[in-house]
Amino acid sequence: MTEQDFQTKLSELIQQITHLPAPERAQLEKLADDARDRHSRMNKTVSELQESLDYLRLSVKYLVFDLEATRRENQYLRKLLDKKNGIAE
């Protein structure tokens, strides 16, 4: 269900609630408002989680890049040491 669908259905529900007797209406209006608030908080939480995941993905990419660079440097230095040890022997 998209955000637009949710808002449309909730608006329809609130319209139907307005036609109920006052005691029932107050309780159902409160429930509808609570549903709207929870939905809003859930959307905010999902958005924050998405941002955190994006940051985590970027961090992992940097770490992989750094690891690969360190491995290349390590291989290069080993070759230099092998050459030096080969000449000294």
Contact map, one row per residue, 1 for C-alpha under 8 A:
11101100000000000000000000000000000000000000000000000000000000000000000000000000000000000
11111100000000000000000000000000000000000000000000000000000000000000000000000000000000000
11111110000000000000000000000000000000000000000000000000000000000000000000000000000000000
01111111000000000000000000000000000000000000000000000000000000000000000000000000000000000
11111111100000000000000000000000000000000000000000000000000000000000000000000000000000000
11111111110000000000000000000000000000000000000000000000000000000000000000000000000000000
00111111111000000000000000000000000000000000000000000000000000000000000000000000000000000
00011111111100000000000000000000000000000000000000000000000000000000000000000000000000000
00001111111110000000000000000000000000000000000000000000000000000000000000000000000000000
00000111111111000000000000000001000100000000000000000000000000000000000000000000000000000
00000011111111100000000000000000000000000000000000000000000000000000000000000000000000000
00000001111111110000000000000000000000000000000000000000000000000000000000000000000000000
00000000111111111000000000000001000000000000000000000000000000000000000000000000000000000
00000000011111111100000000001001000000000000000000000000000000000000000000000000000000000
00000000001111111110000000000000000000000000000000000000000000000000000000000000000000000
00000000000111111111000000000000000000000000000000000000000000000000000000000000000000000
00000000000011111111000010011000000000000000000000000000000000000000000000000000000000000
00000000000001111111000010000000000000000000000000000000000000000000000000000000000000000
00000000000000111111100010000000000000000000000000000000000000000000000000000000000000000
00000000000000011111110110000000000000000000000000000000000000000000000000000000000000000
00000000000000000011111110000000000000000000000000000000000000000000000000000000000000000
00000000000000000001111111000000000000000000000000000000000000000000000000000000000000000
00000000000000000000111111100000000000000000000000000000000000000000000000000000000000000
00000000000000000001111111110000000000000000000000000000000000000000000000000000000000000
00000000000000001111111111111000000000000000000000000000000000000000000000000000000000000
00000000000000000000011111111100000000000000000000000000000000000000000000000000000000000
00000000000000000000001111111110000000000000000000000000000000000000000000000000000000000
00000000000000001000000111111111000000000000000000000000000000000000000000000000000000000
00000000000001001000000011111111100000000000000000000000000000000000000000000000000000000
00000000000000000000000001111111110000000000000000000000000000000000000000000000000000000
00000000000000000000000000111111111000000000000000000000000000000000000000000000000000000
00000000010011000000000000011111111100000000000000000000000000000000000000000000000000000
00000000000000000000000000001111111110000000000000000000000000000000000000000000000000000
00000000000000000000000000000111111111000000000000000000000000000000000000000000000000000
00000000000000000000000000000011111111100000000000000000000000000000000000000000000000000
00000000010000000000000000000001111111110000000000000000000000000000000000000000000000000
00000000000000000000000000000000111111111000000000000000000000000000000000000000000000000
00000000000000000000000000000000011111111100000000000000000000000000000000000000000000000
00000000000000000000000000000000001111111110000000000000000000000000000000000000000000000
00000000000000000000000000000000000111111111000000000000000000000000000000000000000000000
00000000000000000000000000000000000011111111100000000000000000000000000000000000000000000
00000000000000000000000000000000000001111111110000000000000000000000000000000000000000000
00000000000000000000000000000000000000111111111000000000000000000000000000000000000000000
00000000000000000000000000000000000000011111111100000000000000000000000000000000000000000
00000000000000000000000000000000000000001111111110000000000000000000000000000000000000000
00000000000000000000000000000000000000000111111111000000000000000000000000000000000000000
00000000000000000000000000000000000000000011111111100000000000000000000000000000000000000
00000000000000000000000000000000000000000001111111110000000000000000000000000000000000000
00000000000000000000000000000000000000000000111111111000000000000000000000000000000000000
00000000000000000000000000000000000000000000011111111100000000000000000000000000000000000
00000000000000000000000000000000000000000000001111111110000000000000000000000000000000000
00000000000000000000000000000000000000000000000111111111000000000000000000000000000000000
00000000000000000000000000000000000000000000000011111111100000000000000000000000000000000
00000000000000000000000000000000000000000000000001111111110000000000000000000000000000000
00000000000000000000000000000000000000000000000000111111111000000000000000000000000000000
00000000000000000000000000000000000000000000000000011111111100000000000000000000000000000
00000000000000000000000000000000000000000000000000001111111110000000000000000000000000000
00000000000000000000000000000000000000000000000000000111111111000000000000000000000000000
00000000000000000000000000000000000000000000000000000011111111100000000000000000000000000
00000000000000000000000000000000000000000000000000000001111111110000000000000000000000000
00000000000000000000000000000000000000000000000000000000111111111000000000000000000000000
00000000000000000000000000000000000000000000000000000000011111111100000000000000000000000
00000000000000000000000000000000000000000000000000000000001111111110000000000000000000000
00000000000000000000000000000000000000000000000000000000000111111111000000000000000000000
00000000000000000000000000000000000000000000000000000000000011111111100000000000000000000
00000000000000000000000000000000000000000000000000000000000001111111110000000000000000000
00000000000000000000000000000000000000000000000000000000000000111111111000000000000000000
00000000000000000000000000000000000000000000000000000000000000011111111100000000000000000
00000000000000000000000000000000000000000000000000000000000000001111111110000000000000000
00000000000000000000000000000000000000000000000000000000000000000111111111000000000000000
00000000000000000000000000000000000000000000000000000000000000000011111111100000000000000
00000000000000000000000000000000000000000000000000000000000000000001111111110000000000000
00000000000000000000000000000000000000000000000000000000000000000000111111111000000000000
00000000000000000000000000000000000000000000000000000000000000000000011111111100000000000
00000000000000000000000000000000000000000000000000000000000000000000001111111110000000000
00000000000000000000000000000000000000000000000000000000000000000000000111111111000000000
00000000000000000000000000000000000000000000000000000000000000000000000011111111100000000
00000000000000000000000000000000000000000000000000000000000000000000000001111111110000000
00000000000000000000000000000000000000000000000000000000000000000000000000111111111000000
00000000000000000000000000000000000000000000000000000000000000000000000000011111111100000
00000000000000000000000000000000000000000000000000000000000000000000000000001111111110000
00000000000000000000000000000000000000000000000000000000000000000000000000000111111111000
00000000000000000000000000000000000000000000000000000000000000000000000000000011111111100
00000000000000000000000000000000000000000000000000000000000000000000000000000001111111110
00000000000000000000000000000000000000000000000000000000000000000000000000000000111111111
00000000000000000000000000000000000000000000000000000000000000000000000000000000011111111
00000000000000000000000000000000000000000000000000000000000000000000000000000000001111111
00000000000000000000000000000000000000000000000000000000000000000000000000000000000111111
00000000000000000000000000000000000000000000000000000000000000000000000000000000000011111
